[in-house]
Amino acid sequence: MLIAGNWKMFKGPREAQAFFDDFDAPPDVDVVFCPPFVSLAAAVDSGRPIYAQNVHWESSGAYTGEVSPAMLLELGVQGTLVGHSERRQHFGDTDAMVARRTRAALEAGLA
């Protein structure tokens, strides 16, 4: 069984570290965590599978607030969410944007 925990805009780095210090996954359950961007480094340091909550399709450029697949991989992130309903509702992500994000993530080696 796989369980993915999307932390949305909860848990800063200190709170993430405290969470991981106390967390034990149930037996026979794979758990993936999707913390906010500011907590990715602390989460990766936990040694658990960490996914980003979003990724941009470009490898670099003037895209304020965005993060590339290569940046996530350099940090030690293993995968990313794409196409979340909140991204579509609040930020206007379209099917075409989701396809571009998905393609970029997979081509870079993110799950």
N, C-alpha and C positions, 0 to 999 in steps of 0.2 A: 504494500500500500504506500502511496505517496501523498503527503500532505504538504501544501505550500502555504506559508504564512506571509501574507502581504501586510506589512506594517503601516502602509499608507504614509501619513505625515505624523507618525507617533514614534517615540523613542529616539532621542539624540544619542550620541556616541557613549556617554557614561551609562545611560539607562540600558543601552544595547549590551554593553559589557557586563553589567550586573545581571541582566537576563540570562546571558549565555553562561555565566558563572554558576547559575542555579538550574539550568535546563538539562534534563535527561530525556532523550527520545524513548518512546515505548519500544519494546522489542518488536522486530519485524516491521517497523514503520520507517520509511525514508522521509525525512523532513527537509524542506528547502525553505530558506528565509529570504524575504524581499524587503529589506529595510530602506528607509529614505537615503538619498544619496550621501548626506552628511554622515551617516552611520555605516556606510559600506566598509570602510577600512577597519573599524572596530569589529564589525561582524565577520569579515574575512579572517581576522586574527583569531577568531574562536575556533577555526579549523572545520567549521560546518559548511555545507553547501549554501552558497550565497548567490542570489540573483538580483539584478537591478530591477527597478520598477519601470524603466523606460530606457530607450537608446535612440540615438539619431542615426540616420542612414549615411551621413557624410563622415569621412575619416578625420577631417579637420576643417576649420574655417570660422567665419564670423557668425556663429550661431549661439548667441548669448544664452546661457543657462542649459545648454545641451551637452551631452556626453557621448563620445564615439565608442564603437565596439572595442577599438584598440585600447582606449583609456580604461575601460572596464576590465579587459583582460590583464592589463598591466597591474591593476590593483588586486587581481586574484579572483575576480568575480567569474562565476561559471556559466551564467545564463542571464536571461532577461525576460521580463513580461513585455508583451506587445499587444496592442489592441484592447486594453482594458476599457470597460464601459465608462469609467470616470474620465479617462483621457479623451474619449470620443465626445462625451457630454460637455465637459468643462473647457476643453482645449481644442475642440473641433477636429480631432484626428479622423481622417477618412479611411475608407478601405484602401485607397491608393497609398496613403501614408503608412498604414499598417503593413502593407506588402513591402514597401521600401525598407521599413525598419526590420521586418522579418528577414528579408534577403540579406541585408547588411550584417545582421547578427549571425546568421547561419554561415555566411561566407567567411566571417572572421573567426568562427569556431565557438561561438557562444551557443549554449543550449536554448 
